[in-house]
């Protein structure tokens, strides 16, 4: 179909949107059930993944990952620490460097909330061969990168600033560096790891 829309590709795009919406709904319900903020679950997911990879996050790195301002991230970490989900740890080599670690409480909370989802996805994955799953994994990895790169903050930082009012005499200024952006982070399925068959 030269010059036109490829129907198969557009069906994939539509299905990705469906997955995102379904994931968003699950995460919203899980957060409400536990009395947590949605952003808390995104933050815990990031902390756990980096901790498991032996690359613990600093607060500034978490702010960049979640696209939050420094004050908002500090408030987020303070809240999660009060709830017993993360701990601040000082590096033995550089005592000025503070990283974040998840607690046993956070992991048990994650298991309780997301193990049903992990089992459901694992059930679907079990219907495919390793070769097929490798292709799906490659596509999703590249799609996630493409979505990130397509975001307005990567095209023009001013794109996430409020539009000027019609009666405003001066143009809107770009959002300050480190400010929270209008776009929410992509939906993710946090911990635990998908269970084995």
WOFEN-V373355 format. One record per residue. RES is the residue in one letter. SS is DSSP state (@ for helix, = for strand, . for the rest). PHI is phi in whole degrees, 0 to 359 (none if undefined). D_CENTER is the distance of its C-alpha to the mean C-alpha in Angstrom with 1 decimal. Layout:
res ss phi d_center
RES SS PHI D_CENTER
RES SS PHI D_CENTER
This chain:
res ss phi d_center
X . none 35.5
X . 294 36.0
X . 82 35.0
X . 243 33.3
X . 282 30.1
X . 280 29.5
X @ 297 29.1
X @ 293 27.3
X @ 297 24.6
X @ 290 24.1
X @ 293 24.0
X @ 298 21.1
X @ 300 19.3
X @ 298 20.2
X @ 292 19.1
X @ 298 15.6
X @ 297 15.5
X @ 297 16.9
X @ 297 14.4
X @ 297 11.5
X @ 296 13.8
X @ 297 14.7
X @ 295 11.3
X @ 301 10.7
X @ 296 14.2
X @ 297 13.8
X @ 294 10.9
X @ 299 13.0
X @ 295 16.1
X @ 296 14.9
X @ 296 13.9
X @ 298 17.3
X @ 298 19.2
X @ 261 18.2
X . 69 18.7
X . 251 15.3
X . 277 13.2
X @ 302 10.0
X @ 297 8.4
X @ 300 10.1
X @ 292 8.4
X @ 297 4.9
X @ 295 7.4
X @ 297 9.4
X @ 301 7.3
X @ 295 7.1
X @ 298 10.7
X @ 296 12.0
X @ 297 11.0
X @ 288 12.6
X @ 295 15.3
X @ 294 16.2
X . 273 16.5
X . 60 18.8
X . 228 16.8
X . 303 16.0
X . 276 13.9
X = 272 16.0
X @ 296 15.2
X @ 294 15.5
X @ 292 13.1
X @ 296 10.4
X @ 300 11.5
X @ 293 11.2
X @ 294 7.7
X @ 268 6.7
X . 62 9.8
X . 245 11.9
X . 288 15.6
X @ 300 17.2
X @ 298 18.9
X @ 295 15.9
X @ 290 14.0
X @ 299 17.4
X @ 296 17.8
X @ 298 14.4
X @ 295 15.5
X @ 301 19.0
X @ 295 18.1
X @ 293 16.2
X @ 291 19.2
X @ 299 21.6
X . 280 20.1
X . 79 20.6
X . 259 17.0
X = 224 16.9
X = 229 19.7
X = 274 20.5
X = 232 22.4
X = 267 24.7
X . 294 25.3
X . 291 28.8
X . 277 29.4
X . 223 28.3
X . 294 28.5
X . 281 26.9
X . 273 23.6
X = 247 21.4
X = 243 18.4
X = 249 16.3
X = 228 17.0
X = 280 16.1
X . 258 19.2
X @ 299 20.9
X @ 298 20.3
X @ 296 16.5
X @ 292 16.8
X @ 291 19.5
X @ 296 17.5
X @ 298 14.6
X @ 297 17.4
X @ 295 19.1
X @ 280 16.3
X @ 246 14.8
X @ 298 17.8
X @ 300 19.3
X @ 292 16.3
X @ 300 16.5
X @ 295 20.2
X @ 296 20.1
X @ 291 18.0
X @ 297 20.2
X @ 297 23.2
X @ 292 22.3
X @ 298 21.7
X . 294 25.0
X . 276 26.8
X . 243 26.0
X . 284 27.6
X @ 300 25.9
X @ 294 26.8
X @ 294 25.2
X @ 294 21.9
X @ 297 21.9
X @ 293 22.3
X @ 298 19.5
X @ 298 17.2
X @ 296 18.4
X @ 297 17.9
X @ 295 14.3
X @ 297 13.6
X @ 289 15.6
X @ 294 14.3
X @ 298 10.7
X @ 295 12.5
X @ 295 14.8
X @ 296 12.4
X @ 298 10.9
X @ 293 14.6
X @ 281 15.8
X . 298 14.0
X @ 300 16.7
X @ 293 15.7
X @ 276 16.6
X @ 272 19.7
X . 199 21.1
X @ 306 19.8
X @ 289 22.4
X @ 293 20.7
X @ 262 18.3
X . 279 21.4
X . 300 23.3
X . 290 26.1
X . 293 29.6
X . 289 31.7
X . 299 34.7
X . 265 37.1
X . 284 35.3
X . 272 37.6
X . 237 35.1
X . 291 32.0
X . 293 28.6
X . 271 27.4
X . 299 24.1
X . 296 21.4
X . 296 22.0
X . 300 20.1
X . 86 17.2
X . 286 17.3
X . 292 14.5
X . 261 13.9
X . 288 14.5
X . 273 11.6
X . 279 8.5
X . 296 5.0
X . 297 4.9
X . 296 5.4
X . 226 4.9
X . 264 8.1
X . 290 8.4
X . 303 11.8
X . 273 14.5
X . 296 15.4
X . 300 16.8
X . 294 20.5
X . 283 23.3
X . 290 25.8
